[in-house]
Each structure stands twice: as structure tokens, then as C-alpha cells.
Amino acid sequence: MSEAPLLEVEGLDVLYRGRGGEHRAVRDVSFTLGRERLGIVGESGSGKSTTGRALLGLIPPPAIVTARQLKFQGQDLTQLSPRAWQALRGRRMSMVMQDPRYSLNPVLTIGRQIMETYRLHHRAGAAEAKRRALEMLEAVRIRDPETVFAQYPHQLSGGMGQRAMIAMMLVGEPDLLVADEPTSALDVTVQNDVLRILDDLVTRRGMGLIFISHNLTVVSSFCDRVLVMYGGRVVEQCDAKALHEARHPYTRALIAAAPDLQRPRAELAVVHRDPAWLA
Amino acid sequence: MSDLAPGAIFDAAPRSRGEARIRDIRRALRPLMRNRLAVFGLVIVALLAAMAIFAPWLTFGVSPIAQDLSQRLQPPSGAHWFGADELGRDIYARTVYGARVTLAIVALVSVIVAPVGLAIGCSAGYGGGIVDSVLMRITDIFLAFPKLVLALAFAAALGPGIENAVIAIALTSWPPYARLARAETVTIARSDFIAAAILQGASTSRILFRHIAPLCFSSVMVRLTLDMAGIILTAAGLGFLGLGAQPPTAEWGAMVAAGRDAIFDQWWVSTIPGLAIFVVSLGFNLIGDGLRDVFDPRSS
């Protein structure tokens, strides 16, 4: 943690310009990330995913991304050429997306998709890439890697698909992984498996992880630090363990709105919005 | 098992991956096979292919270009099943050999048109912005002319001959494919797995050719089968006007043209190759319609 941070973000803005006026999806977001697990929470439309995508340069052209500073391992991301981006993505930073049903190419086998990433960044023959892909599939605890290797995405269950996705994104051994609600398309029992695998791989490889979620419980138990976003800005930054001591009224409201099995209620608390939060 | 209805879902589980795959293919073909007209079209096209391949045997060694002026304009008989033309050539032999020319043109045009349309459409759809506008306006310009007229102009400019006819037809038939591929690409390009491929560090050309083009291919294929009848008619039209295959090659359009002067006295010279064109384009149209019904989920 004491060495130079992996990622420095200062004053990140994402602006969509449409016919109906402007929409600032992300406003003045700043944070630094070391080799740790950072959670970003917030309700739908609060700019969590957009922030994650902006870090990887994945926001398509009509939108305007600006930042006072956006540095990854000392490299200025705002000045990167498309070619430099290609070398960076997959090899040094990567992202696990929400729903494996949409994030895996339906007409390529799992094996080919994993091998593709590996061979894009490493000078390796087909045999070597296949060996690595099988290793990766085993690392994400897929029981029969050989079979899954030859299967198409539609032949896998959601949990298996998401594990294959994680394998695909980690095979290049990146230093930073953005996980954008990696478990929200999965059912609860599978969620835990996938989270444990992700946690295991991230800690073992000493990667930086940005974990985007709207599940407060998961974030507080899984991450080191938490950013709370509302309306495109960061309203609170705190230690994950200290999340229940959070001070900002929005964070307090979010925590209050989460259902608790120990104390079941007929009606959940509703977040009462204060326009002052956006000021 | 035997007392269950045939084809019931209780079929024994496939024993191997290969068997499962064969069953998948069978299941996919079933709706097509149930369509009698499509099967009829398939039979016609299969016969055409057989005719092209086995032409020398089917004509018992009679050459399609051997002239015998003593047999000039003979009516159909035991010696000449479909009669003889103005140079005493056997029309049956010429019709059978004509299948080769027709199939060759259709195949060559398809091989050129599908990749060109895919490449232009995918680039336009994925590139967006200026790339999209420029490529699509060029496509619009080509679409603005009637197909046959434009093909005639190209064939006339390039000079008559089969190769030039193929080029002319290909030049006029790629725009609909580019449109189709563009429309598909625009929807695919927004999907998450393309974002995932970008994330893995894939270059633009890699995404276009490895990830997007294969997905556009199936709709382009269906469109191509629907277009084949049109290609045959255009080829015959060019041949009829003397811009396609040159004599003495046996080509149906040119054969129809050759019989023009004698059409009232020796009807068979024009009618037989005309019938061949009609039957074959009917066959391709029926297959195309059948395929469209299978692939179009809205018409069930």
C-alpha cells in the first residue's frame, strides 16, 4: 500500500450530449487505488458502471470523458493512442461484465475465446495457449475443463458462464480488474461460489480490484474500502468494515433500506432524497 | 419406447456428441422438409447440379457445339430429343451443358457478392460516423439504378463474355448485402461481448472479422438463396442481349436469342432453353421462400 498507487483518478467527468440537453453521468469523481479491493456501491443510474467503463476507455464517442488526472501505473490514460489501449486492455487491466449470456460471443467456443485473449498478449503457440486456457478454467473451479473448453456459451449455466468469463479476463494476468456487478445475473447460491473464486484469484495474484455492486452486504464483507455514489458523484468514502458507521444520510438510508433476515419487516425503509446531496 | 408416437421427445438420449449434432441438423431441417414446395425446389436444384456434373454422360457424348447443317432446325425426334437449332446443333445437349454455365455464374457471383457486401456493411456499421455515411451513400447510389440496366451498362463497358458478365452482375448485386450486414452489425456492435472483446485488447479488424462478420453470415446466406433466381435471370438477360456468354458456348439466354427469328415456325429453338431458365429460377425461388419461412420467426 505504501508504494505508488495502481490507479489515480482525479476529477473524472462523463458527459452525454443529447438533443434534450446534457447529462452528466459521472461528476468530479476522484479516488486512488492500490493493490486492494475497492467497492463502488450506489443505486441504479448512480454512475457506478459508467465510472468503471470510463477507466477502461470503453465509453463510446458521442459521450465526452474528461479528467484532471487519470493515471494507471504512472501512465496517463487520457493521452493513450488506440494502439496503446489495445496493449493495455486484457494484459494489464480487464473487466468482468454483468451477464455472461451477453458478454460471451455466442458463436465461438469458450476455449477459443480464452485462447484469443492469451495469444493477443503473449507470444504463444496454439498448444501453449490451450494449456493456459485449461489451467485457467481449472483455476475458476470448473470441474471438467476439457468439456467446457469445447462448449459454446449457450451450453453453459449462468454460474459456469460467469466463471468462464472470469477465466477469460484473468488469463492475461492483469494488474487491475474491474468487476461490474459480476454476480447480479446469478442466483444466490452460485453468487457466493463466484465471489469466493474471484476473491481467491485476486488475493493470490495481488491484483487491484474495483468491485461494482448494489449489494451492501456483499461489498462490506468482500472489499477493503467502499465508495458510495449518488447522482454521478462520490458522496462518501469509507472503510468497508466501518460501513455501518457511515455518516452521509444517503449511505445511512441505503443501509436502512436493506432487508435483514434477523429483523424481518413488512415494509422496507424508503430512501428519501435530499436535493442538497447533488449540490 | 416403440408404443410412443414417432419423433416424440422421448427419443433415447444421444450416445455421442456426433450423434447429438446429427440430430440437431435433422431437427433444423424438419420444417424445411415439411414444406413441400421447398422440397420440390430442392429437387430441381439438385437435378440442375447433377445435370451440370454429368453433362457428358447425360448427352451420350453428343457435343453441344458440333454443327451439322443437314440437321438444321429439325423438330424434336428420337435423334434430337429437343430438336436442332439454326446450325444443326442438338438442343438437348446444349440445354444440358447450359446448366454448367448457369451454375458457374451463380456460384461465382455468390462468392464475390457475399464477402464484398459483408466487408462493406460491417465496416460501415462498426465504423459509424463518416465511414458509415460515405459507404452507405455509395451503396445508395448503386441501389438507385435498376439492377438489370446497371448490369447491362457494366457488361457493355467491360465487353461481352462470361467473366465480365459475372463482374457486372456482382457489381450490381452487392448493395442489398451491405445494407443487411450493416443493420446486423449496428445491433451486434452494441452488445456486451463486443465490449468484452475490446477489453481483451482485440483490434478493430479482429473484432470485425472474427466476432461480427460470422454473426452476420447466416442472414446474408438466406438473402443469397433468395437472390439466386434473380442472378440467373440477369445472366440470361445479358446472354440474350449478346453481352453474356459468347457463341459457341451453350448458354440459355443466348440460345433463346438465337431462336428469335424462327420462333413461329420452329418454336422449340427458343422455347426449350426458355423453359430451362423458368424451371431453374422457380426452383431457387422455392428454396429461398422455404428458407425464409424457416428463419423468419414472425411468420409462424
Interface residues (C-beta under 8 A of the other chain):
Chain A: L56 L58 P61 P82 W85 Q86 A87 L88 R89 G90 R91 S94 M95 M97 Q98 D99 Y102 S103 L104 N105 P106 V107 L108 E116 T117 L120 H121 M165 M168 M169 G172
Chain B: G128 G129 S191 D192 F193 A195 A196 A197 I198 L199 Q200 G201 A202 S203 T204 R206 R210 H211 P214 L215
